Amino acid sequence: MKVLTGKVVSSKQAKTVVAEVERFFRHPMYEKRMRRTKKYQVHTDQEIKLGETIRFVETRPISKNKRWKVVEAK
């Protein structure tokens, strides 16, 4: 079961927040540290505000784009 940590960038939808997960990796040729971000639509029943850090876990498909569920909001 995958668990990710991300920052909430949108909370306008009902029972859904959009979380942005940032990862770092080393470029294979130039060996510079690079940053990549990816956005996930996450299901939630609680009130989560913009800018909060959340942990979310992989789950069964809830809708077309939602396959993640909030575990805890920090």
PyMOL Python script that loads the backbone (N, CA, C, O; Angstrom):
from pymol import cmd

cmd.read_pdbstr("""\
ATOM      1  N   MET A   1       0.845  -1.175   0.000  1.00  0.00           N
ATOM      2  CA  MET A   1       0.000   0.000   0.000  1.00  0.00           C
ATOM      3  C   MET A   1       0.893   1.242   0.000  1.00  0.00           C
ATOM      4  O   MET A   1       1.748   1.396   0.872  1.00  0.00           O
ATOM      5  N   LYS A   2       0.694   2.117  -0.970  1.00  0.00           N
ATOM      6  CA  LYS A   2       1.506   3.324  -1.083  1.00  0.00           C
ATOM      7  C   LYS A   2       0.963   4.424  -0.182  1.00  0.00           C
ATOM      8  O   LYS A   2      -0.247   4.640  -0.113  1.00  0.00           O
ATOM      9  N   VAL A   3       1.857   5.111   0.505  1.00  0.00           N
ATOM     10  CA  VAL A   3       1.507   6.260   1.336  1.00  0.00           C
ATOM     11  C   VAL A   3       2.343   7.433   0.859  1.00  0.00           C
ATOM     12  O   VAL A   3       3.567   7.330   0.782  1.00  0.00           O
ATOM     13  N   LEU A   4       1.697   8.553   0.536  1.00  0.00           N
ATOM     14  CA  LEU A   4       2.388   9.747   0.066  1.00  0.00           C
ATOM     15  C   LEU A   4       2.083  10.923   0.981  1.00  0.00           C
ATOM     16  O   LEU A   4       1.062  10.942   1.668  1.00  0.00           O
ATOM     17  N   THR A   5       2.975  11.896   0.984  1.00  0.00           N
ATOM     18  CA  THR A   5       2.789  13.122   1.746  1.00  0.00           C
ATOM     19  C   THR A   5       2.848  14.286   0.779  1.00  0.00           C
ATOM     20  O   THR A   5       3.751  14.371  -0.053  1.00  0.00           O
ATOM     21  N   GLY A   6       1.871  15.190   0.893  1.00  0.00           N
ATOM     22  CA  GLY A   6       1.832  16.322  -0.020  1.00  0.00           C
ATOM     23  C   GLY A   6       1.184  17.540   0.588  1.00  0.00           C
ATOM     24  O   GLY A   6       0.647  17.495   1.695  1.00  0.00           O
ATOM     25  N   LYS A   7       1.242  18.629  -0.151  1.00  0.00           N
ATOM     26  CA  LYS A   7       0.688  19.910   0.274  1.00  0.00           C
ATOM     27  C   LYS A   7      -0.586  20.178  -0.517  1.00  0.00           C
ATOM     28  O   LYS A   7      -0.614  19.972  -1.730  1.00  0.00           O
ATOM     29  N   VAL A   8      -1.633  20.633   0.151  1.00  0.00           N
ATOM     30  CA  VAL A   8      -2.918  20.902  -0.495  1.00  0.00           C
ATOM     31  C   VAL A   8      -2.809  22.190  -1.311  1.00  0.00           C
ATOM     32  O   VAL A   8      -2.456  23.243  -0.782  1.00  0.00           O
ATOM     33  N   VAL A   9      -3.118  22.091  -2.611  1.00  0.00           N
ATOM     34  CA  VAL A   9      -3.062  23.263  -3.494  1.00  0.00           C
ATOM     35  C   VAL A   9      -4.448  23.700  -3.944  1.00  0.00           C
ATOM     36  O   VAL A   9      -4.597  24.792  -4.494  1.00  0.00           O
ATOM     37  N   SER A  10      -5.476  22.864  -3.720  1.00  0.00           N
ATOM     38  CA  SER A  10      -6.844  23.239  -4.063  1.00  0.00           C
ATOM     39  C   SER A  10      -7.813  22.454  -3.193  1.00  0.00           C
ATOM     40  O   SER A  10      -7.637  21.255  -2.974  1.00  0.00           O
ATOM     41  N   SER A  11      -8.836  23.140  -2.700  1.00  0.00           N
ATOM     42  CA  SER A  11      -9.860  22.475  -1.893  1.00  0.00           C
ATOM     43  C   SER A  11     -11.249  22.979  -2.279  1.00  0.00           C
ATOM     44  O   SER A  11     -12.131  23.071  -1.426  1.00  0.00           O
ATOM     45  N   LYS A  12     -11.448  23.303  -3.547  1.00  0.00           N
ATOM     46  CA  LYS A  12     -12.702  23.882  -4.010  1.00  0.00           C
ATOM     47  C   LYS A  12     -13.788  22.849  -4.267  1.00  0.00           C
ATOM     48  O   LYS A  12     -14.974  23.178  -4.224  1.00  0.00           O
ATOM     49  N   GLN A  13     -13.403  21.602  -4.536  1.00  0.00           N
ATOM     50  CA  GLN A  13     -14.389  20.570  -4.850  1.00  0.00           C
ATOM     51  C   GLN A  13     -14.968  19.966  -3.580  1.00  0.00           C
ATOM     52  O   GLN A  13     -14.353  20.030  -2.516  1.00  0.00           O
ATOM     53  N   ALA A  14     -16.150  19.380  -3.699  1.00  0.00           N
ATOM     54  CA  ALA A  14     -16.786  18.731  -2.567  1.00  0.00           C
ATOM     55  C   ALA A  14     -16.139  17.370  -2.327  1.00  0.00           C
ATOM     56  O   ALA A  14     -16.046  16.548  -3.239  1.00  0.00           O
ATOM     57  N   LYS A  15     -15.698  17.141  -1.102  1.00  0.00           N
ATOM     58  CA  LYS A  15     -15.084  15.875  -0.678  1.00  0.00           C
ATOM     59  C   LYS A  15     -13.827  15.512  -1.453  1.00  0.00           C
ATOM     60  O   LYS A  15     -13.437  14.345  -1.489  1.00  0.00           O
ATOM     61  N   THR A  16     -13.188  16.501  -2.073  1.00  0.00           N
ATOM     62  CA  THR A  16     -11.961  16.252  -2.827  1.00  0.00           C
ATOM     63  C   THR A  16     -10.990  17.402  -2.609  1.00  0.00           C
ATOM     64  O   THR A  16     -11.381  18.569  -2.623  1.00  0.00           O
ATOM     65  N   VAL A  17      -9.723  17.063  -2.408  1.00  0.00           N
ATOM     66  CA  VAL A  17      -8.662  18.067  -2.391  1.00  0.00           C
ATOM     67  C   VAL A  17      -7.608  17.651  -3.406  1.00  0.00           C
ATOM     68  O   VAL A  17      -7.464  16.470  -3.721  1.00  0.00           O
ATOM     69  N   VAL A  18      -6.872  18.635  -3.912  1.00  0.00           N
ATOM     70  CA  VAL A  18      -5.778  18.353  -4.826  1.00  0.00           C
ATOM     71  C   VAL A  18      -4.488  18.575  -4.060  1.00  0.00           C
ATOM     72  O   VAL A  18      -4.234  19.664  -3.547  1.00  0.00           O
ATOM     73  N   ALA A  19      -3.665  17.515  -3.987  1.00  0.00           N
ATOM     74  CA  ALA A  19      -2.402  17.576  -3.255  1.00  0.00           C
ATOM     75  C   ALA A  19      -1.242  17.492  -4.236  1.00  0.00           C
ATOM     76  O   ALA A  19      -1.280  16.738  -5.208  1.00  0.00           O
ATOM     77  N   GLU A  20      -0.213  18.280  -3.962  1.00  0.00           N
ATOM     78  CA  GLU A  20       0.971  18.305  -4.804  1.00  0.00           C
ATOM     79  C   GLU A  20       2.111  17.610  -4.056  1.00  0.00           C
ATOM     80  O   GLU A  20       2.455  17.988  -2.936  1.00  0.00           O
ATOM     81  N   VAL A  21       2.685  16.598  -4.689  1.00  0.00           N
ATOM     82  CA  VAL A  21       3.783  15.842  -4.090  1.00  0.00           C
ATOM     83  C   VAL A  21       5.062  16.193  -4.827  1.00  0.00           C
ATOM     84  O   VAL A  21       5.128  16.159  -6.056  1.00  0.00           O
ATOM     85  N   GLU A  22       6.079  16.534  -4.041  1.00  0.00           N
ATOM     86  CA  GLU A  22       7.354  16.941  -4.613  1.00  0.00           C
ATOM     87  C   GLU A  22       8.375  15.822  -4.394  1.00  0.00           C
ATOM     88  O   GLU A  22       8.460  15.251  -3.306  1.00  0.00           O
ATOM     89  N   ARG A  23       9.146  15.516  -5.440  1.00  0.00           N
ATOM     90  CA  ARG A  23      10.198  14.508  -5.302  1.00  0.00           C
ATOM     91  C   ARG A  23      11.484  15.037  -5.925  1.00  0.00           C
ATOM     92  O   ARG A  23      11.453  15.858  -6.841  1.00  0.00           O
ATOM     93  N   PHE A  24      12.598  14.562  -5.423  1.00  0.00           N
ATOM     94  CA  PHE A  24      13.905  14.932  -5.944  1.00  0.00           C
ATOM     95  C   PHE A  24      14.567  13.703  -6.538  1.00  0.00           C
ATOM     96  O   PHE A  24      14.410  12.596  -6.024  1.00  0.00           O
ATOM     97  N   PHE A  25      15.305  13.898  -7.617  1.00  0.00           N
ATOM     98  CA  PHE A  25      16.072  12.816  -8.192  1.00  0.00           C
ATOM     99  C   PHE A  25      17.343  13.385  -8.811  1.00  0.00           C
ATOM    100  O   PHE A  25      17.427  14.581  -9.090  1.00  0.00           O
ATOM    101  N   ARG A  26      18.317  12.527  -9.019  1.00  0.00           N
ATOM    102  CA  ARG A  26      19.578  12.947  -9.610  1.00  0.00           C
ATOM    103  C   ARG A  26      19.546  12.697 -11.107  1.00  0.00           C
ATOM    104  O   ARG A  26      19.206  11.597 -11.543  1.00  0.00           O
ATOM    105  N   HIS A  27      19.894  13.698 -11.896  1.00  0.00           N
ATOM    106  CA  HIS A  27      19.905  13.568 -13.347  1.00  0.00           C
ATOM    107  C   HIS A  27      20.930  12.502 -13.747  1.00  0.00           C
ATOM    108  O   HIS A  27      22.058  12.524 -13.256  1.00  0.00           O
ATOM    109  N   PRO A  28      20.551  11.563 -14.638  1.00  0.00           N
ATOM    110  CA  PRO A  28      21.445  10.454 -14.957  1.00  0.00           C
ATOM    111  C   PRO A  28      22.778  10.870 -15.603  1.00  0.00           C
ATOM    112  O   PRO A  28      23.801  10.222 -15.379  1.00  0.00           O
ATOM    113  N   MET A  29      22.770  11.936 -16.395  1.00  0.00           N
ATOM    114  CA  MET A  29      24.005  12.334 -17.071  1.00  0.00           C
ATOM    115  C   MET A  29      24.751  13.437 -16.321  1.00  0.00           C
ATOM    116  O   MET A  29      25.962  13.352 -16.121  1.00  0.00           O
ATOM    117  N   TYR A  30      24.017  14.469 -15.910  1.00  0.00           N
ATOM    118  CA  TYR A  30      24.653  15.635 -15.301  1.00  0.00           C
ATOM    119  C   TYR A  30      24.746  15.545 -13.785  1.00  0.00           C
ATOM    120  O   TYR A  30      25.443  16.346 -13.163  1.00  0.00           O
ATOM    121  N   GLU A  31      24.065  14.597 -13.188  1.00  0.00           N
ATOM    122  CA  GLU A  31      24.091  14.328 -11.751  1.00  0.00           C
ATOM    123  C   GLU A  31      23.701  15.536 -10.896  1.00  0.00           C
ATOM    124  O   GLU A  31      24.147  15.674  -9.757  1.00  0.00           O
ATOM    125  N   LYS A  32      22.871  16.396 -11.456  1.00  0.00           N
ATOM    126  CA  LYS A  32      22.334  17.519 -10.689  1.00  0.00           C
ATOM    127  C   LYS A  32      21.039  17.072 -10.037  1.00  0.00           C
ATOM    128  O   LYS A  32      20.277  16.313 -10.635  1.00  0.00           O
ATOM    129  N   ARG A  33      20.778  17.530  -8.822  1.00  0.00           N
ATOM    130  CA  ARG A  33      19.505  17.220  -8.168  1.00  0.00           C
ATOM    131  C   ARG A  33      18.404  18.001  -8.840  1.00  0.00           C
ATOM    132  O   ARG A  33      18.495  19.220  -8.986  1.00  0.00           O
ATOM    133  N   MET A  34      17.361  17.302  -9.250  1.00  0.00           N
ATOM    134  CA  MET A  34      16.244  17.950  -9.922  1.00  0.00           C
ATOM    135  C   MET A  34      14.968  17.723  -9.126  1.00  0.00           C
ATOM    136  O   MET A  34      14.831  16.724  -8.420  1.00  0.00           O
ATOM    137  N   ARG A  35      14.043  18.658  -9.248  1.00  0.00           N
ATOM    138  CA  ARG A  35      12.781  18.609  -8.525  1.00  0.00           C
ATOM    139  C   ARG A  35      11.643  18.368  -9.511  1.00  0.00           C
ATOM    140  O   ARG A  35      11.569  19.006 -10.561  1.00  0.00           O
ATOM    141  N   ARG A  36      10.761  17.440  -9.156  1.00  0.00           N
ATOM    142  CA  ARG A  36       9.565  17.183  -9.961  1.00  0.00           C
ATOM    143  C   ARG A  36       8.356  17.185  -9.035  1.00  0.00           C
ATOM    144  O   ARG A  36       8.428  16.714  -7.900  1.00  0.00           O
ATOM    145  N   THR A  37       7.243  17.723  -9.533  1.00  0.00           N
ATOM    146  CA  THR A  37       6.013  17.723  -8.753  1.00  0.00           C
ATOM    147  C   THR A  37       4.920  17.019  -9.537  1.00  0.00           C
ATOM    148  O   THR A  37       4.909  17.024 -10.768  1.00  0.00           O
ATOM    149  N   LYS A  38       4.006  16.417  -8.800  1.00  0.00           N
ATOM    150  CA  LYS A  38       2.865  15.752  -9.404  1.00  0.00           C
ATOM    151  C   LYS A  38       1.649  16.033  -8.535  1.00  0.00           C
ATOM    152  O   LYS A  38       1.750  16.079  -7.309  1.00  0.00           O
ATOM    153  N   LYS A  39       0.493  16.222  -9.177  1.00  0.00           N
ATOM    154  CA  LYS A  39      -0.738  16.514  -8.447  1.00  0.00           C
ATOM    155  C   LYS A  39      -1.627  15.284  -8.396  1.00  0.00           C
ATOM    156  O   LYS A  39      -1.763  14.563  -9.384  1.00  0.00           O
ATOM    157  N   TYR A  40      -2.235  15.049  -7.236  1.00  0.00           N
ATOM    158  CA  TYR A  40      -3.140  13.927  -7.029  1.00  0.00           C
ATOM    159  C   TYR A  40      -4.465  14.452  -6.510  1.00  0.00           C
ATOM    160  O   TYR A  40      -4.491  15.352  -5.670  1.00  0.00           O
ATOM    161  N   GLN A  41      -5.576  13.893  -7.006  1.00  0.00           N
ATOM    162  CA  GLN A  41      -6.886  14.203  -6.446  1.00  0.00           C
ATOM    163  C   GLN A  41      -7.153  13.203  -5.334  1.00  0.00           C
ATOM    164  O   GLN A  41      -7.096  11.992  -5.547  1.00  0.00           O
ATOM    165  N   VAL A  42      -7.445  13.717  -4.148  1.00  0.00           N
ATOM    166  CA  VAL A  42      -7.542  12.896  -2.950  1.00  0.00           C
ATOM    167  C   VAL A  42      -8.918  13.044  -2.325  1.00  0.00           C
ATOM    168  O   VAL A  42      -9.421  14.159  -2.185  1.00  0.00           O
ATOM    169  N   HIS A  43      -9.533  11.923  -1.946  1.00  0.00           N
ATOM    170  CA  HIS A  43     -10.850  11.923  -1.315  1.00  0.00           C
ATOM    171  C   HIS A  43     -10.716  12.222   0.170  1.00  0.00           C
ATOM    172  O   HIS A  43      -9.814  11.713   0.834  1.00  0.00           O
ATOM    173  N   THR A  44     -11.620  13.053   0.690  1.00  0.00           N
ATOM    174  CA  THR A  44     -11.623  13.374   2.114  1.00  0.00           C
ATOM    175  C   THR A  44     -13.037  13.676   2.575  1.00  0.00           C
ATOM    176  O   THR A  44     -13.860  14.179   1.811  1.00  0.00           O
ATOM    177  N   ASP A  45     -13.309  13.362   3.842  1.00  0.00           N
ATOM    178  CA  ASP A  45     -14.588  13.707   4.458  1.00  0.00           C
ATOM    179  C   ASP A  45     -14.435  14.863   5.436  1.00  0.00           C
ATOM    180  O   ASP A  45     -15.430  15.432   5.884  1.00  0.00           O
ATOM    181  N   GLN A  46     -13.192  15.215   5.773  1.00  0.00           N
ATOM    182  CA  GLN A  46     -12.939  16.277   6.735  1.00  0.00           C
ATOM    183  C   GLN A  46     -12.677  17.603   6.030  1.00  0.00           C
ATOM    184  O   GLN A  46     -12.445  17.645   4.822  1.00  0.00           O
ATOM    185  N   GLU A  47     -12.718  18.680   6.803  1.00  0.00           N
ATOM    186  CA  GLU A  47     -12.436  20.010   6.263  1.00  0.00           C
ATOM    187  C   GLU A  47     -10.928  20.215   6.247  1.00  0.00           C
ATOM    188  O   GLU A  47     -10.295  20.272   7.300  1.00  0.00           O
ATOM    189  N   ILE A  48     -10.360  20.326   5.068  1.00  0.00           N
ATOM    190  CA  ILE A  48      -8.925  20.540   4.927  1.00  0.00           C
ATOM    191  C   ILE A  48      -8.721  21.856   4.196  1.00  0.00           C
ATOM    192  O   ILE A  48      -9.339  22.106   3.160  1.00  0.00           O
ATOM    193  N   LYS A  49      -7.851  22.694   4.742  1.00  0.00           N
ATOM    194  CA  LYS A  49      -7.631  24.026   4.193  1.00  0.00           C
ATOM    195  C   LYS A  49      -6.452  24.039   3.228  1.00  0.00           C
ATOM    196  O   LYS A  49      -5.613  23.138   3.225  1.00  0.00           O
ATOM    197  N   LEU A  50      -6.416  25.064   2.428  1.00  0.00           N
ATOM    198  CA  LEU A  50      -5.349  25.282   1.466  1.00  0.00           C
ATOM    199  C   LEU A  50      -4.013  25.432   2.198  1.00  0.00           C
ATOM    200  O   LEU A  50      -3.930  26.154   3.191  1.00  0.00           O
ATOM    201  N   GLY A  51      -2.980  24.764   1.721  1.00  0.00           N
ATOM    202  CA  GLY A  51      -1.652  24.885   2.307  1.00  0.00           C
ATOM    203  C   GLY A  51      -1.322  23.854   3.370  1.00  0.00           C
ATOM    204  O   GLY A  51      -0.166  23.749   3.781  1.00  0.00           O
ATOM    205  N   GLU A  52      -2.312  23.085   3.828  1.00  0.00           N
ATOM    206  CA  GLU A  52      -2.052  22.059   4.841  1.00  0.00           C
ATOM    207  C   GLU A  52      -1.255  20.909   4.243  1.00  0.00           C
ATOM    208  O   GLU A  52      -1.328  20.646   3.042  1.00  0.00           O
ATOM    209  N   THR A  53      -0.497  20.230   5.092  1.00  0.00           N
ATOM    210  CA  THR A  53       0.233  19.039   4.675  1.00  0.00           C
ATOM    211  C   THR A  53      -0.600  17.822   5.054  1.00  0.00           C
ATOM    212  O   THR A  53      -1.065  17.713   6.189  1.00  0.00           O
ATOM    213  N   ILE A  54      -0.789  16.907   4.108  1.00  0.00           N
ATOM    214  CA  ILE A  54      -1.602  15.716   4.361  1.00  0.00           C
ATOM    215  C   ILE A  54      -0.832  14.456   3.985  1.00  0.00           C
ATOM    216  O   ILE A  54       0.062  14.477   3.139  1.00  0.00           O
ATOM    217  N   ARG A  55      -1.203  13.368   4.633  1.00  0.00           N
ATOM    218  CA  ARG A  55      -0.720  12.042   4.239  1.00  0.00           C
ATOM    219  C   ARG A  55      -1.904  11.313   3.641  1.00  0.00           C
ATOM    220  O   ARG A  55      -2.998  11.325   4.205  1.00  0.00           O
ATOM    221  N   PHE A  56      -1.686  10.672   2.490  1.00  0.00           N
ATOM    222  CA  PHE A  56      -2.780   9.955   1.854  1.00  0.00           C
ATOM    223  C   PHE A  56      -2.300   8.614   1.342  1.00  0.00           C
ATOM    224  O   PHE A  56      -1.116   8.407   1.074  1.00  0.00           O
ATOM    225  N   VAL A  57      -3.270   7.699   1.214  1.00  0.00           N
ATOM    226  CA  VAL A  57      -2.963   6.314   0.909  1.00  0.00           C
ATOM    227  C   VAL A  57      -3.718   5.873  -0.334  1.00  0.00           C
ATOM    228  O   VAL A  57      -4.802   6.380  -0.621  1.00  0.00           O
ATOM    229  N   GLU A  58      -3.148   4.934  -1.068  1.00  0.00           N
ATOM    230  CA  GLU A  58      -3.765   4.387  -2.268  1.00  0.00           C
ATOM    231  C   GLU A  58      -4.981   3.549  -1.876  1.00  0.00           C
ATOM    232  O   GLU A  58      -4.955   2.842  -0.868  1.00  0.00           O
ATOM    233  N   THR A  59      -6.045   3.630  -2.677  1.00  0.00           N
ATOM    234  CA  THR A  59      -7.271   2.891  -2.387  1.00  0.00           C
ATOM    235  C   THR A  59      -7.935   2.489  -3.702  1.00  0.00           C
ATOM    236  O   THR A  59      -7.407   2.756  -4.782  1.00  0.00           O
ATOM    237  N   ARG A  60      -9.067   1.862  -3.604  1.00  0.00           N
ATOM    238  CA  ARG A  60      -9.806   1.459  -4.808  1.00  0.00           C
ATOM    239  C   ARG A  60     -10.265   2.717  -5.553  1.00  0.00           C
ATOM    240  O   ARG A  60     -10.341   3.785  -4.945  1.00  0.00           O
ATOM    241  N   PRO A  61     -10.566   2.620  -6.831  1.00  0.00           N
ATOM    242  CA  PRO A  61     -11.038   3.795  -7.561  1.00  0.00           C
ATOM    243  C   PRO A  61     -12.362   4.326  -6.998  1.00  0.00           C
ATOM    244  O   PRO A  61     -13.335   3.585  -6.857  1.00  0.00           O
ATOM    245  N   ILE A  62     -12.374   5.606  -6.684  1.00  0.00           N
ATOM    246  CA  ILE A  62     -13.571   6.248  -6.136  1.00  0.00           C
ATOM    247  C   ILE A  62     -14.327   6.967  -7.248  1.00  0.00           C
ATOM    248  O   ILE A  62     -15.558   7.006  -7.246  1.00  0.00           O
ATOM    249  N   SER A  63     -13.588   7.532  -8.195  1.00  0.00           N
ATOM    250  CA  SER A  63     -14.190   8.166  -9.370  1.00  0.00           C
ATOM    251  C   SER A  63     -13.187   8.057 -10.514  1.00  0.00           C
ATOM    252  O   SER A  63     -12.223   7.297 -10.423  1.00  0.00           O
ATOM    253  N   LYS A  64     -13.403   8.796 -11.569  1.00  0.00           N
ATOM    254  CA  LYS A  64     -12.521   8.711 -12.734  1.00  0.00           C
ATOM    255  C   LYS A  64     -11.066   9.022 -12.378  1.00  0.00           C
ATOM    256  O   LYS A  64     -10.154   8.335 -12.837  1.00  0.00           O
ATOM    257  N   ASN A  65     -10.851  10.044 -11.571  1.00  0.00           N
ATOM    258  CA  ASN A  65      -9.487  10.483 -11.260  1.00  0.00           C
ATOM    259  C   ASN A  65      -9.043  10.224  -9.825  1.00  0.00           C
ATOM    260  O   ASN A  65      -7.855  10.344  -9.527  1.00  0.00           O
ATOM    261  N   LYS A  66      -9.968   9.872  -8.926  1.00  0.00           N
ATOM    262  CA  LYS A  66      -9.614   9.711  -7.514  1.00  0.00           C
ATOM    263  C   LYS A  66      -9.306   8.260  -7.179  1.00  0.00           C
ATOM    264  O   LYS A  66     -10.161   7.382  -7.291  1.00  0.00           O
ATOM    265  N   ARG A  67      -8.047   8.026  -6.759  1.00  0.00           N
ATOM    266  CA  ARG A  67      -7.614   6.704  -6.308  1.00  0.00           C
ATOM    267  C   ARG A  67      -6.847   6.798  -5.000  1.00  0.00           C
ATOM    268  O   ARG A  67      -6.107   5.881  -4.644  1.00  0.00           O
ATOM    269  N   TRP A  68      -7.020   7.907  -4.280  1.00  0.00           N
ATOM    270  CA  TRP A  68      -6.295   8.167  -3.046  1.00  0.00           C
ATOM    271  C   TRP A  68      -7.263   8.654  -1.976  1.00  0.00           C
ATOM    272  O   TRP A  68      -8.289   9.257  -2.290  1.00  0.00           O
ATOM    273  N   LYS A  69      -6.936   8.390  -0.709  1.00  0.00           N
ATOM    274  CA  LYS A  69      -7.785   8.774   0.405  1.00  0.00           C
ATOM    275  C   LYS A  69      -6.912   9.350   1.521  1.00  0.00           C
ATOM    276  O   LYS A  69      -5.822   8.840   1.781  1.00  0.00           O
ATOM    277  N   VAL A  70      -7.381  10.399   2.171  1.00  0.00           N
ATOM    278  CA  VAL A  70      -6.610  11.063   3.236  1.00  0.00           C
ATOM    279  C   VAL A  70      -6.538  10.161   4.468  1.00  0.00           C
ATOM    280  O   VAL A  70      -7.544   9.601   4.904  1.00  0.00           O
ATOM    281  N   VAL A  71      -5.331  10.032   5.018  1.00  0.00           N
ATOM    282  CA  VAL A  71      -5.142   9.289   6.262  1.00  0.00           C
ATOM    283  C   VAL A  71      -5.078  10.249   7.436  1.00  0.00           C
ATOM    284  O   VAL A  71      -5.735  10.037   8.455  1.00  0.00           O
ATOM    285  N   GLU A  72      -4.269  11.330   7.291  1.00  0.00           N
ATOM    286  CA  GLU A  72      -4.189  12.320   8.340  1.00  0.00           C
ATOM    287  C   GLU A  72      -3.821  13.681   7.757  1.00  0.00           C
ATOM    288  O   GLU A  72      -3.117  13.782   6.752  1.00  0.00           O
ATOM    289  N   ALA A  73      -4.313  14.711   8.413  1.00  0.00           N
ATOM    290  CA  ALA A  73      -3.994  16.094   8.038  1.00  0.00           C
ATOM    291  C   ALA A  73      -3.182  16.697   9.166  1.00  0.00           C
ATOM    292  O   ALA A  73      -3.583  16.652  10.329  1.00  0.00           O
ATOM    293  N   LYS A  74      -2.031  17.264   8.813  1.00  0.00           N
ATOM    294  CA  LYS A  74      -1.130  17.823   9.828  1.00  0.00           C
ATOM    295  C   LYS A  74      -1.306  19.313   9.937  1.00  0.00           C
ATOM    296  O   LYS A  74      -0.632  19.957  10.741  1.00  0.00           O
TER     297      LYS A  74
END
""", "prot")
cmd.dss("prot")
cmd.show_as("cartoon", "prot")
cmd.util.cbc("prot")
cmd.orient("prot")
